[in-house]
């Protein structure tokens, strides 16, 4: 039997436990995309090469952190109530 534990307090929970709740959170950049005004850039190819060079040198985890992250937590009923009172802690 699969067992879970509350990610907040550590209480043991069964898979279909009525006291087990799942919290899913996503955090992502509010801006859809960055506009690059090609006509305002003196050398668009050079500018694109700079951007690609910066991306190649960047830490992939840091790029992901800046764009999208998803989290999933199991909570017991007591911790669910606490979470709902103040989700941002
Ligand atoms: Zn708990």
PDB file of the backbone (N, CA, C, O) and the ligand in Angstrom, with CONECT records:
HET     ZN  A 101       1
ATOM      1  N   UNK A   1       0.844  -1.184   0.000  1.00  0.00           N
ATOM      2  CA  UNK A   1       0.000   0.000   0.000  1.00  0.00           C
ATOM      3  C   UNK A   1       0.887   1.245   0.000  1.00  0.00           C
ATOM      4  O   UNK A   1       1.848   1.346   0.762  1.00  0.00           O
ATOM      5  N   UNK A   2       0.545   2.168  -0.856  1.00  0.00           N
ATOM      6  CA  UNK A   2       1.307   3.410  -0.934  1.00  0.00           C
ATOM      7  C   UNK A   2       0.981   4.278   0.273  1.00  0.00           C
ATOM      8  O   UNK A   2      -0.182   4.492   0.617  1.00  0.00           O
ATOM      9  N   UNK A   3       2.028   4.763   0.897  1.00  0.00           N
ATOM     10  CA  UNK A   3       1.860   5.655   2.048  1.00  0.00           C
ATOM     11  C   UNK A   3       2.423   7.022   1.692  1.00  0.00           C
ATOM     12  O   UNK A   3       3.394   7.136   0.945  1.00  0.00           O
ATOM     13  N   UNK A   4       1.816   8.023   2.223  1.00  0.00           N
ATOM     14  CA  UNK A   4       2.278   9.395   2.033  1.00  0.00           C
ATOM     15  C   UNK A   4       2.502   9.993   3.407  1.00  0.00           C
ATOM     16  O   UNK A   4       2.050   9.460   4.420  1.00  0.00           O
ATOM     17  N   UNK A   5       3.191  11.084   3.418  1.00  0.00           N
ATOM     18  CA  UNK A   5       3.251  11.846   4.655  1.00  0.00           C
ATOM     19  C   UNK A   5       3.042  13.310   4.338  1.00  0.00           C
ATOM     20  O   UNK A   5       3.400  13.803   3.268  1.00  0.00           O
ATOM     21  N   UNK A   6       2.453  13.985   5.303  1.00  0.00           N
ATOM     22  CA  UNK A   6       2.193  15.407   5.148  1.00  0.00           C
ATOM     23  C   UNK A   6       3.532  16.121   4.953  1.00  0.00           C
ATOM     24  O   UNK A   6       4.461  15.940   5.741  1.00  0.00           O
ATOM     25  N   UNK A   7       3.622  16.930   3.900  1.00  0.00           N
ATOM     26  CA  UNK A   7       4.871  17.627   3.619  1.00  0.00           C
ATOM     27  C   UNK A   7       5.134  18.760   4.601  1.00  0.00           C
ATOM     28  O   UNK A   7       6.224  19.331   4.613  1.00  0.00           O
ATOM     29  N   UNK A   8       4.152  19.087   5.416  1.00  0.00           N
ATOM     30  CA  UNK A   8       4.341  20.160   6.407  1.00  0.00           C
ATOM     31  C   UNK A   8       4.732  19.598   7.772  1.00  0.00           C
ATOM     32  O   UNK A   8       5.703  20.059   8.373  1.00  0.00           O
ATOM     33  N   UNK A   9       3.975  18.595   8.277  1.00  0.00           N
ATOM     34  CA  UNK A   9       4.203  18.118   9.650  1.00  0.00           C
ATOM     35  C   UNK A   9       4.728  16.687   9.718  1.00  0.00           C
ATOM     36  O   UNK A   9       5.163  16.239  10.779  1.00  0.00           O
ATOM     37  N   UNK A  10       4.692  15.962   8.590  1.00  0.00           N
ATOM     38  CA  UNK A  10       5.226  14.606   8.581  1.00  0.00           C
ATOM     39  C   UNK A  10       4.231  13.528   8.969  1.00  0.00           C
ATOM     40  O   UNK A  10       4.604  12.356   9.022  1.00  0.00           O
ATOM     41  N   UNK A  11       2.980  13.875   9.242  1.00  0.00           N
ATOM     42  CA  UNK A  11       1.963  12.891   9.622  1.00  0.00           C
ATOM     43  C   UNK A  11       1.796  11.861   8.504  1.00  0.00           C
ATOM     44  O   UNK A  11       1.755  12.227   7.330  1.00  0.00           O
ATOM     45  N   UNK A  12       1.700  10.572   8.861  1.00  0.00           N
ATOM     46  CA  UNK A  12       1.529   9.500   7.893  1.00  0.00           C
ATOM     47  C   UNK A  12       0.108   9.526   7.334  1.00  0.00           C
ATOM     48  O   UNK A  12      -0.858   9.686   8.080  1.00  0.00           O
ATOM     49  N   UNK A  13      -0.010   9.368   6.013  1.00  0.00           N
ATOM     50  CA  UNK A  13      -1.310   9.428   5.339  1.00  0.00           C
ATOM     51  C   UNK A  13      -1.396   8.288   4.320  1.00  0.00           C
ATOM     52  O   UNK A  13      -0.411   7.983   3.646  1.00  0.00           O
ATOM     53  N   UNK A  14      -2.557   7.666   4.208  1.00  0.00           N
ATOM     54  CA  UNK A  14      -2.783   6.634   3.192  1.00  0.00           C
ATOM     55  C   UNK A  14      -3.151   7.310   1.873  1.00  0.00           C
ATOM     56  O   UNK A  14      -3.543   8.476   1.844  1.00  0.00           O
ATOM     57  N   UNK A  15      -3.015   6.550   0.777  1.00  0.00           N
ATOM     58  CA  UNK A  15      -3.287   7.115  -0.549  1.00  0.00           C
ATOM     59  C   UNK A  15      -4.701   7.680  -0.655  1.00  0.00           C
ATOM     60  O   UNK A  15      -4.896   8.769  -1.194  1.00  0.00           O
ATOM     61  N   UNK A  16      -5.682   6.948  -0.147  1.00  0.00           N
ATOM     62  CA  UNK A  16      -7.072   7.403  -0.232  1.00  0.00           C
ATOM     63  C   UNK A  16      -7.581   7.941   1.101  1.00  0.00           C
ATOM     64  O   UNK A  16      -8.784   7.933   1.364  1.00  0.00           O
ATOM     65  N   UNK A  17      -6.685   8.393   1.916  1.00  0.00           N
ATOM     66  CA  UNK A  17      -7.019   8.936   3.229  1.00  0.00           C
ATOM     67  C   UNK A  17      -7.890  10.189   3.073  1.00  0.00           C
ATOM     68  O   UNK A  17      -7.563  11.091   2.302  1.00  0.00           O
ATOM     69  N   UNK A  18      -8.995  10.232   3.812  1.00  0.00           N
ATOM     70  CA  UNK A  18      -9.868  11.414   3.750  1.00  0.00           C
ATOM     71  C   UNK A  18      -9.195  12.637   4.364  1.00  0.00           C
ATOM     72  O   UNK A  18      -9.653  13.765   4.184  1.00  0.00           O
ATOM     73  N   UNK A  19      -8.120  12.406   5.080  1.00  0.00           N
ATOM     74  CA  UNK A  19      -7.379  13.501   5.709  1.00  0.00           C
ATOM     75  C   UNK A  19      -6.204  13.972   4.843  1.00  0.00           C
ATOM     76  O   UNK A  19      -5.414  14.817   5.261  1.00  0.00           O
ATOM     77  N   UNK A  20      -6.102  13.417   3.639  1.00  0.00           N
ATOM     78  CA  UNK A  20      -4.982  13.771   2.759  1.00  0.00           C
ATOM     79  C   UNK A  20      -5.459  14.747   1.685  1.00  0.00           C
ATOM     80  O   UNK A  20      -6.452  14.500   1.001  1.00  0.00           O
ATOM     81  N   UNK A  21      -4.739  15.851   1.550  1.00  0.00           N
ATOM     82  CA  UNK A  21      -5.049  16.865   0.555  1.00  0.00           C
ATOM     83  C   UNK A  21      -3.809  17.121  -0.291  1.00  0.00           C
ATOM     84  O   UNK A  21      -2.679  16.989   0.179  1.00  0.00           O
ATOM     85  N   UNK A  22      -4.038  17.485  -1.528  1.00  0.00           N
ATOM     86  CA  UNK A  22      -2.942  17.772  -2.452  1.00  0.00           C
ATOM     87  C   UNK A  22      -2.977  19.252  -2.796  1.00  0.00           C
ATOM     88  O   UNK A  22      -4.016  19.793  -3.175  1.00  0.00           O
ATOM     89  N   UNK A  23      -1.834  19.892  -2.659  1.00  0.00           N
ATOM     90  CA  UNK A  23      -1.689  21.294  -3.042  1.00  0.00           C
ATOM     91  C   UNK A  23      -0.793  21.336  -4.269  1.00  0.00           C
ATOM     92  O   UNK A  23       0.313  20.796  -4.262  1.00  0.00           O
ATOM     93  N   UNK A  24      -1.283  21.987  -5.330  1.00  0.00           N
ATOM     94  CA  UNK A  24      -0.478  22.176  -6.529  1.00  0.00           C
ATOM     95  C   UNK A  24      -0.280  23.678  -6.714  1.00  0.00           C
ATOM     96  O   UNK A  24      -1.230  24.457  -6.637  1.00  0.00           O
ATOM     97  N   UNK A  25       0.951  24.065  -6.957  1.00  0.00           N
ATOM     98  CA  UNK A  25       1.252  25.480  -7.166  1.00  0.00           C
ATOM     99  C   UNK A  25       2.106  25.636  -8.419  1.00  0.00           C
ATOM    100  O   UNK A  25       2.939  24.786  -8.735  1.00  0.00           O
ATOM    101  N   UNK A  26       1.883  26.725  -9.113  1.00  0.00           N
ATOM    102  CA  UNK A  26       2.688  27.064 -10.277  1.00  0.00           C
ATOM    103  C   UNK A  26       3.157  28.499 -10.117  1.00  0.00           C
ATOM    104  O   UNK A  26       2.431  29.348  -9.600  1.00  0.00           O
ATOM    105  N   UNK A  27       4.341  28.754 -10.552  1.00  0.00           N
ATOM    106  CA  UNK A  27       4.820  30.130 -10.590  1.00  0.00           C
ATOM    107  C   UNK A  27       5.485  30.330 -11.947  1.00  0.00           C
ATOM    108  O   UNK A  27       6.340  29.552 -12.368  1.00  0.00           O
ATOM    109  N   UNK A  28       5.058  31.407 -12.619  1.00  0.00           N
ATOM    110  CA  UNK A  28       5.599  31.654 -13.957  1.00  0.00           C
ATOM    111  C   UNK A  28       5.621  33.142 -14.226  1.00  0.00           C
ATOM    112  O   UNK A  28       4.912  33.927 -13.596  1.00  0.00           O
ATOM    113  N   UNK A  29       6.463  33.506 -15.189  1.00  0.00           N
ATOM    114  CA  UNK A  29       6.616  34.910 -15.543  1.00  0.00           C
ATOM    115  C   UNK A  29       5.296  35.455 -16.072  1.00  0.00           C
ATOM    116  O   UNK A  29       4.616  34.796 -16.859  1.00  0.00           O
ATOM    117  N   UNK A  30       4.938  36.655 -15.641  1.00  0.00           N
ATOM    118  CA  UNK A  30       3.684  37.264 -16.079  1.00  0.00           C
ATOM    119  C   UNK A  30       3.758  37.705 -17.544  1.00  0.00           C
ATOM    120  O   UNK A  30       2.752  37.682 -18.253  1.00  0.00           O
ATOM    121  N   UNK A  31       4.941  38.101 -17.989  1.00  0.00           N
ATOM    122  CA  UNK A  31       5.088  38.544 -19.372  1.00  0.00           C
ATOM    123  C   UNK A  31       5.074  37.332 -20.292  1.00  0.00           C
ATOM    124  O   UNK A  31       5.749  36.337 -20.028  1.00  0.00           O
ATOM    125  N   UNK A  32       4.308  37.417 -21.366  1.00  0.00           N
ATOM    126  CA  UNK A  32       4.227  36.305 -22.316  1.00  0.00           C
ATOM    127  C   UNK A  32       5.532  36.112 -23.081  1.00  0.00           C
ATOM    128  O   UNK A  32       5.998  34.988 -23.269  1.00  0.00           O
ATOM    129  N   UNK A  33       6.109  37.221 -23.516  1.00  0.00           N
ATOM    130  CA  UNK A  33       7.320  37.144 -24.310  1.00  0.00           C
ATOM    131  C   UNK A  33       7.998  38.512 -24.313  1.00  0.00           C
ATOM    132  O   UNK A  33       7.426  39.514 -23.884  1.00  0.00           O
ATOM    133  N   UNK A  34       9.204  38.522 -24.797  1.00  0.00           N
ATOM    134  CA  UNK A  34       9.950  39.770 -24.897  1.00  0.00           C
ATOM    135  C   UNK A  34       9.959  40.186 -26.355  1.00  0.00           C
ATOM    136  O   UNK A  34      10.333  39.410 -27.235  1.00  0.00           O
ATOM    137  N   UNK A  35       9.542  41.418 -26.599  1.00  0.00           N
ATOM    138  CA  UNK A  35       9.572  41.933 -27.962  1.00  0.00           C
ATOM    139  C   UNK A  35      10.956  42.457 -28.287  1.00  0.00           C
ATOM    140  O   UNK A  35      11.532  43.235 -27.527  1.00  0.00           O
ATOM    141  N   UNK A  36      11.472  42.037 -29.392  1.00  0.00           N
ATOM    142  CA  UNK A  36      12.748  42.558 -29.864  1.00  0.00           C
ATOM    143  C   UNK A  36      12.443  43.383 -31.111  1.00  0.00           C
ATOM    144  O   UNK A  36      12.031  42.854 -32.144  1.00  0.00           O
ATOM    145  N   UNK A  37      12.655  44.682 -30.989  1.00  0.00           N
ATOM    146  CA  UNK A  37      12.391  45.588 -32.109  1.00  0.00           C
ATOM    147  C   UNK A  37      13.600  45.547 -33.041  1.00  0.00           C
ATOM    148  O   UNK A  37      14.599  46.234 -32.827  1.00  0.00           O
ATOM    149  N   UNK A  38      13.479  44.730 -34.067  1.00  0.00           N
ATOM    150  CA  UNK A  38      14.599  44.506 -34.991  1.00  0.00           C
ATOM    151  C   UNK A  38      15.048  45.803 -35.647  1.00  0.00           C
ATOM    152  O   UNK A  38      16.237  45.999 -35.896  1.00  0.00           O
ATOM    153  N   UNK A  39      14.104  46.682 -35.925  1.00  0.00           N
ATOM    154  CA  UNK A  39      14.473  47.939 -36.598  1.00  0.00           C
ATOM    155  C   UNK A  39      15.213  48.891 -35.672  1.00  0.00           C
ATOM    156  O   UNK A  39      15.949  49.759 -36.140  1.00  0.00           O
ATOM    157  N   UNK A  40      15.030  48.741 -34.360  1.00  0.00           N
ATOM    158  CA  UNK A  40      15.692  49.634 -33.409  1.00  0.00           C
ATOM    159  C   UNK A  40      17.105  49.156 -33.068  1.00  0.00           C
ATOM    160  O   UNK A  40      17.884  49.890 -32.460  1.00  0.00           O
ATOM    161  N   UNK A  41      17.426  47.935 -33.458  1.00  0.00           N
ATOM    162  CA  UNK A  41      18.749  47.382 -33.163  1.00  0.00           C
ATOM    163  C   UNK A  41      19.644  47.621 -34.367  1.00  0.00           C
ATOM    164  O   UNK A  41      19.248  47.371 -35.506  1.00  0.00           O
ATOM    165  N   UNK A  42      20.853  48.105 -34.111  1.00  0.00           N
ATOM    166  CA  UNK A  42      21.768  48.425 -35.211  1.00  0.00           C
ATOM    167  C   UNK A  42      22.116  47.185 -36.027  1.00  0.00           C
ATOM    168  O   UNK A  42      22.114  47.226 -37.258  1.00  0.00           O
ATOM    169  N   UNK A  43      22.414  46.089 -35.345  1.00  0.00           N
ATOM    170  CA  UNK A  43      22.801  44.853 -36.043  1.00  0.00           C
ATOM    171  C   UNK A  43      21.994  43.690 -35.451  1.00  0.00           C
ATOM    172  O   UNK A  43      22.429  43.075 -34.478  1.00  0.00           O
ATOM    173  N   UNK A  44      20.826  43.382 -36.027  1.00  0.00           N
ATOM    174  CA  UNK A  44      19.962  42.335 -35.465  1.00  0.00           C
ATOM    175  C   UNK A  44      20.653  40.981 -35.333  1.00  0.00           C
ATOM    176  O   UNK A  44      20.432  40.268 -34.354  1.00  0.00           O
ATOM    177  N   UNK A  45      21.496  40.618 -36.317  1.00  0.00           N
ATOM    178  CA  UNK A  45      22.180  39.320 -36.227  1.00  0.00           C
ATOM    179  C   UNK A  45      23.133  39.287 -35.039  1.00  0.00           C
ATOM    180  O   UNK A  45      23.228  38.284 -34.331  1.00  0.00           O
ATOM    181  N   UNK A  46      23.838  40.399 -34.831  1.00  0.00           N
ATOM    182  CA  UNK A  46      24.760  40.477 -33.696  1.00  0.00           C
ATOM    183  C   UNK A  46      23.977  40.415 -32.381  1.00  0.00           C
ATOM    184  O   UNK A  46      24.388  39.749 -31.431  1.00  0.00           O
ATOM    185  N   UNK A  47      22.854  41.114 -32.345  1.00  0.00           N
ATOM    186  CA  UNK A  47      22.025  41.117 -31.132  1.00  0.00           C
ATOM    187  C   UNK A  47      21.504  39.705 -30.835  1.00  0.00           C
ATOM    188  O   UNK A  47      21.503  39.268 -29.684  1.00  0.00           O
ATOM    189  N   UNK A  48      21.063  38.997 -31.876  1.00  0.00           N
ATOM    190  CA  UNK A  48      20.578  37.625 -31.697  1.00  0.00           C
ATOM    191  C   UNK A  48      21.719  36.718 -31.254  1.00  0.00           C
ATOM    192  O   UNK A  48      21.518  35.841 -30.414  1.00  0.00           O
ATOM    193  N   UNK A  49      22.897  36.913 -31.800  1.00  0.00           N
ATOM    194  CA  UNK A  49      24.056  36.112 -31.393  1.00  0.00           C
ATOM    195  C   UNK A  49      24.377  36.357 -29.920  1.00  0.00           C
ATOM    196  O   UNK A  49      24.747  35.422 -29.210  1.00  0.00           O
ATOM    197  N   UNK A  50      24.241  37.598 -29.449  1.00  0.00           N
ATOM    198  CA  UNK A  50      24.484  37.914 -28.035  1.00  0.00           C
ATOM    199  C   UNK A  50      23.481  37.192 -27.148  1.00  0.00           C
ATOM    200  O   UNK A  50      23.845  36.605 -26.129  1.00  0.00           O
ATOM    201  N   UNK A  51      22.218  37.241 -27.546  1.00  0.00           N
ATOM    202  CA  UNK A  51      21.170  36.585 -26.750  1.00  0.00           C
ATOM    203  C   UNK A  51      21.422  35.082 -26.686  1.00  0.00           C
ATOM    204  O   UNK A  51      21.343  34.483 -25.614  1.00  0.00           O
ATOM    205  N   UNK A  52      21.725  34.474 -27.828  1.00  0.00           N
ATOM    206  CA  UNK A  52      21.984  33.027 -27.855  1.00  0.00           C
ATOM    207  C   UNK A  52      23.216  32.672 -27.026  1.00  0.00           C
ATOM    208  O   UNK A  52      23.243  31.645 -26.348  1.00  0.00           O
ATOM    209  N   UNK A  53      24.231  33.527 -27.086  1.00  0.00           N
ATOM    210  CA  UNK A  53      25.438  33.297 -26.297  1.00  0.00           C
ATOM    211  C   UNK A  53      25.130  33.354 -24.805  1.00  0.00           C
ATOM    212  O   UNK A  53      25.633  32.541 -24.029  1.00  0.00           O
ATOM    213  N   UNK A  54      24.296  34.324 -24.405  1.00  0.00           N
ATOM    214  CA  UNK A  54      23.909  34.450 -22.992  1.00  0.00           C
ATOM    215  C   UNK A  54      23.114  33.227 -22.549  1.00  0.00           C
ATOM    216  O   UNK A  54      23.309  32.728 -21.441  1.00  0.00           O
ATOM    217  N   UNK A  55      22.222  32.744 -23.408  1.00  0.00           N
ATOM    218  CA  UNK A  55      21.434  31.555 -23.063  1.00  0.00           C
ATOM    219  C   UNK A  55      22.325  30.320 -22.941  1.00  0.00           C
ATOM    220  O   UNK A  55      22.134  29.495 -22.047  1.00  0.00           O
ATOM    221  N   UNK A  56      23.302  30.198 -23.849  1.00  0.00           N
ATOM    222  CA  UNK A  56      24.196  29.041 -23.816  1.00  0.00           C
ATOM    223  C   UNK A  56      25.037  29.022 -22.546  1.00  0.00           C
ATOM    224  O   UNK A  56      25.372  27.954 -22.033  1.00  0.00           O
ATOM    225  N   UNK A  57      25.377  30.201 -22.043  1.00  0.00           N
ATOM    226  CA  UNK A  57      26.220  30.284 -20.850  1.00  0.00           C
ATOM    227  C   UNK A  57      25.417  30.224 -19.556  1.00  0.00           C
ATOM    228  O   UNK A  57      25.986  30.039 -18.480  1.00  0.00           O
ATOM    229  N   UNK A  58      24.105  30.377 -19.654  1.00  0.00           N
ATOM    230  CA  UNK A  58      23.270  30.434 -18.445  1.00  0.00           C
ATOM    231  C   UNK A  58      23.028  29.045 -17.876  1.00  0.00           C
ATOM    232  O   UNK A  58      23.096  28.041 -18.585  1.00  0.00           O
ATOM    233  N   UNK A  59      22.747  29.012 -16.588  1.00  0.00           N
ATOM    234  CA  UNK A  59      22.408  27.773 -15.884  1.00  0.00           C
ATOM    235  C   UNK A  59      20.974  27.387 -16.257  1.00  0.00           C
ATOM    236  O   UNK A  59      20.055  28.170 -16.017  1.00  0.00           O
ATOM    237  N   UNK A  60      20.757  26.189 -16.844  1.00  0.00           N
ATOM    238  CA  UNK A  60      19.401  25.790 -17.263  1.00  0.00           C
ATOM    239  C   UNK A  60      18.385  25.827 -16.110  1.00  0.00           C
ATOM    240  O   UNK A  60      17.224  26.184 -16.313  1.00  0.00           O
ATOM    241  N   UNK A  61      18.828  25.456 -14.901  1.00  0.00           N
ATOM    242  CA  UNK A  61      17.911  25.494 -13.758  1.00  0.00           C
ATOM    243  C   UNK A  61      17.489  26.924 -13.442  1.00  0.00           C
ATOM    244  O   UNK A  61      16.340  27.182 -13.083  1.00  0.00           O
ATOM    245  N   UNK A  62      18.446  27.859 -13.582  1.00  0.00           N
ATOM    246  CA  UNK A  62      18.127  29.266 -13.307  1.00  0.00           C
ATOM    247  C   UNK A  62      17.134  29.794 -14.352  1.00  0.00           C
ATOM    248  O   UNK A  62      16.210  30.539 -14.023  1.00  0.00           O
ATOM    249  N   UNK A  63      17.340  29.397 -15.617  1.00  0.00           N
ATOM    250  CA  UNK A  63      16.409  29.824 -16.673  1.00  0.00           C
ATOM    251  C   UNK A  63      15.012  29.277 -16.378  1.00  0.00           C
ATOM    252  O   UNK A  63      14.018  29.991 -16.503  1.00  0.00           O
ATOM    253  N   UNK A  64      14.948  27.995 -15.984  1.00  0.00           N
ATOM    254  CA  UNK A  64      13.650  27.401 -15.666  1.00  0.00           C
ATOM    255  C   UNK A  64      13.012  28.104 -14.472  1.00  0.00           C
ATOM    256  O   UNK A  64      11.808  28.362 -14.474  1.00  0.00           O
ATOM    257  N   UNK A  65      13.821  28.417 -13.441  1.00  0.00           N
ATOM    258  CA  UNK A  65      13.296  29.115 -12.269  1.00  0.00           C
ATOM    259  C   UNK A  65      12.689  30.457 -12.657  1.00  0.00           C
ATOM    260  O   UNK A  65      11.707  30.895 -12.056  1.00  0.00           O
ATOM    261  N   UNK A  66      13.271  31.112 -13.662  1.00  0.00           N
ATOM    262  CA  UNK A  66      12.801  32.433 -14.061  1.00  0.00           C
ATOM    263  C   UNK A  66      11.564  32.363 -14.953  1.00  0.00           C
ATOM    264  O   UNK A  66      10.877  33.368 -15.132  1.00  0.00           O
ATOM    265  N   UNK A  67      11.272  31.195 -15.510  1.00  0.00           N
ATOM    266  CA  UNK A  67      10.156  31.114 -16.447  1.00  0.00           C
ATOM    267  C   UNK A  67       8.974  30.305 -15.914  1.00  0.00           C
ATOM    268  O   UNK A  67       7.835  30.765 -15.991  1.00  0.00           O
ATOM    269  N   UNK A  68       9.223  29.104 -15.371  1.00  0.00           N
ATOM    270  CA  UNK A  68       8.099  28.275 -14.922  1.00  0.00           C
ATOM    271  C   UNK A  68       8.564  27.248 -13.906  1.00  0.00           C
ATOM    272  O   UNK A  68       9.587  26.590 -14.098  1.00  0.00           O
ATOM    273  N   UNK A  69       7.820  27.116 -12.843  1.00  0.00           N
ATOM    274  CA  UNK A  69       8.060  26.056 -11.865  1.00  0.00           C
ATOM    275  C   UNK A  69       6.713  25.567 -11.353  1.00  0.00           C
ATOM    276  O   UNK A  69       5.781  26.352 -11.182  1.00  0.00           O
ATOM    277  N   UNK A  70       6.621  24.294 -11.117  1.00  0.00           N
ATOM    278  CA  UNK A  70       5.407  23.705 -10.557  1.00  0.00           C
ATOM    279  C   UNK A  70       5.785  22.890  -9.321  1.00  0.00           C
ATOM    280  O   UNK A  70       6.835  22.248  -9.282  1.00  0.00           O
ATOM    281  N   UNK A  71       4.914  22.927  -8.316  1.00  0.00           N
ATOM    282  CA  UNK A  71       5.151  22.221  -7.069  1.00  0.00           C
ATOM    283  C   UNK A  71       3.901  21.425  -6.701  1.00  0.00           C
ATOM    284  O   UNK A  71       2.783  21.798  -7.056  1.00  0.00           O
ATOM    285  N   UNK A  72       4.112  20.320  -5.981  1.00  0.00           N
ATOM    286  CA  UNK A  72       2.995  19.500  -5.527  1.00  0.00           C
ATOM    287  C   UNK A  72       3.311  19.035  -4.118  1.00  0.00           C
ATOM    288  O   UNK A  72       4.394  18.514  -3.851  1.00  0.00           O
ATOM    289  N   UNK A  73       2.355  19.229  -3.217  1.00  0.00           N
ATOM    290  CA  UNK A  73       2.556  18.846  -1.828  1.00  0.00           C
ATOM    291  C   UNK A  73       1.352  18.056  -1.327  1.00  0.00           C
ATOM    292  O   UNK A  73       0.220  18.285  -1.752  1.00  0.00           O
ATOM    293  N   UNK A  74       1.618  17.119  -0.413  1.00  0.00           N
ATOM    294  CA  UNK A  74       0.557  16.419   0.306  1.00  0.00           C
ATOM    295  C   UNK A  74       0.432  17.083   1.666  1.00  0.00           C
ATOM    296  O   UNK A  74       1.433  17.355   2.328  1.00  0.00           O
ATOM    297  N   UNK A  75      -0.796  17.341   2.077  1.00  0.00           N
ATOM    298  CA  UNK A  75      -1.038  17.951   3.383  1.00  0.00           C
ATOM    299  C   UNK A  75      -2.081  17.143   4.146  1.00  0.00           C
ATOM    300  O   UNK A  75      -3.008  16.588   3.556  1.00  0.00           O
ATOM    301  N   UNK A  76      -1.917  17.086   5.464  1.00  0.00           N
ATOM    302  CA  UNK A  76      -2.963  16.518   6.320  1.00  0.00           C
ATOM    303  C   UNK A  76      -4.044  17.590   6.506  1.00  0.00           C
ATOM    304  O   UNK A  76      -3.861  18.738   6.101  1.00  0.00           O
ATOM    305  N   UNK A  77      -5.151  17.215   7.110  1.00  0.00           N
ATOM    306  CA  UNK A  77      -6.256  18.164   7.250  1.00  0.00           C
ATOM    307  C   UNK A  77      -5.880  19.374   8.108  1.00  0.00           C
ATOM    308  O   UNK A  77      -6.250  20.503   7.783  1.00  0.00           O
ATOM    309  N   UNK A  78      -5.155  19.146   9.191  1.00  0.00           N
ATOM    310  CA  UNK A  78      -4.751  20.277  10.040  1.00  0.00           C
ATOM    311  C   UNK A  78      -3.870  21.259   9.270  1.00  0.00           C
ATOM    312  O   UNK A  78      -4.057  22.473   9.363  1.00  0.00           O
ATOM    313  N   UNK A  79      -2.918  20.734   8.516  1.00  0.00           N
ATOM    314  CA  UNK A  79      -2.021  21.611   7.761  1.00  0.00           C
ATOM    315  C   UNK A  79      -2.752  22.276   6.592  1.00  0.00           C
ATOM    316  O   UNK A  79      -2.410  23.394   6.206  1.00  0.00           O
ATOM    317  N   UNK A  80      -3.758  21.594   6.025  1.00  0.00           N
ATOM    318  CA  UNK A  80      -4.586  22.213   4.979  1.00  0.00           C
ATOM    319  C   UNK A  80      -5.284  23.453   5.536  1.00  0.00           C
ATOM    320  O   UNK A  80      -5.304  24.506   4.899  1.00  0.00           O
ATOM    321  N   UNK A  81      -5.861  23.313   6.745  1.00  0.00           N
ATOM    322  CA  UNK A  81      -6.557  24.457   7.354  1.00  0.00           C
ATOM    323  C   UNK A  81      -5.596  25.619   7.595  1.00  0.00           C
ATOM    324  O   UNK A  81      -5.922  26.777   7.336  1.00  0.00           O
ATOM    325  N   UNK A  82      -4.418  25.292   8.089  1.00  0.00           N
ATOM    326  CA  UNK A  82      -3.407  26.341   8.325  1.00  0.00           C
ATOM    327  C   UNK A  82      -3.000  26.998   7.003  1.00  0.00           C
ATOM    328  O   UNK A  82      -2.865  28.219   6.921  1.00  0.00           O
ATOM    329  N   UNK A  83      -2.808  26.174   5.974  1.00  0.00           N
ATOM    330  CA  UNK A  83      -2.409  26.683   4.665  1.00  0.00           C
ATOM    331  C   UNK A  83      -3.478  27.631   4.102  1.00  0.00           C
ATOM    332  O   UNK A  83      -3.155  28.694   3.572  1.00  0.00           O
ATOM    333  N   UNK A  84      -4.742  27.240   4.222  1.00  0.00           N
ATOM    334  CA  UNK A  84      -5.814  28.067   3.659  1.00  0.00           C
ATOM    335  C   UNK A  84      -5.943  29.415   4.371  1.00  0.00           C
ATOM    336  O   UNK A  84      -6.357  30.402   3.762  1.00  0.00           O
ATOM    337  N   UNK A  85      -5.594  29.458   5.641  1.00  0.00           N
ATOM    338  CA  UNK A  85      -5.664  30.736   6.373  1.00  0.00           C
ATOM    339  C   UNK A  85      -4.602  31.713   5.912  1.00  0.00           C
ATOM    340  O   UNK A  85      -4.799  32.927   5.964  1.00  0.00           O
ATOM    341  N   UNK A  86      -3.457  31.174   5.454  1.00  0.00           N
ATOM    342  CA  UNK A  86      -2.366  32.056   5.043  1.00  0.00           C
ATOM    343  C   UNK A  86      -1.477  31.331   4.025  1.00  0.00           C
ATOM    344  O   UNK A  86      -0.386  30.881   4.378  1.00  0.00           O
ATOM    345  N   UNK A  87      -1.925  31.211   2.768  1.00  0.00           N
ATOM    346  CA  UNK A  87      -1.194  30.435   1.765  1.00  0.00           C
ATOM    347  C   UNK A  87       0.248  30.899   1.518  1.00  0.00           C
ATOM    348  O   UNK A  87       1.111  30.085   1.189  1.00  0.00           O
ATOM    349  N   UNK A  88       0.504  32.170   1.671  1.00  0.00           N
ATOM    350  CA  UNK A  88       1.856  32.661   1.391  1.00  0.00           C
ATOM    351  C   UNK A  88       2.735  32.667   2.628  1.00  0.00           C
ATOM    352  O   UNK A  88       3.894  33.077   2.580  1.00  0.00           O
ATOM    353  N   UNK A  89       2.169  32.206   3.738  1.00  0.00           N
ATOM    354  CA  UNK A  89       2.940  32.029   4.954  1.00  0.00           C
ATOM    355  C   UNK A  89       3.637  33.257   5.399  1.00  0.00           C
ATOM    356  O   UNK A  89       4.326  33.240   6.419  1.00  0.00           O
TER     357      UNK A  89
HETATM  358 ZN    ZN A 101       0.327  18.076   8.416  1.00  0.00          ZN
END
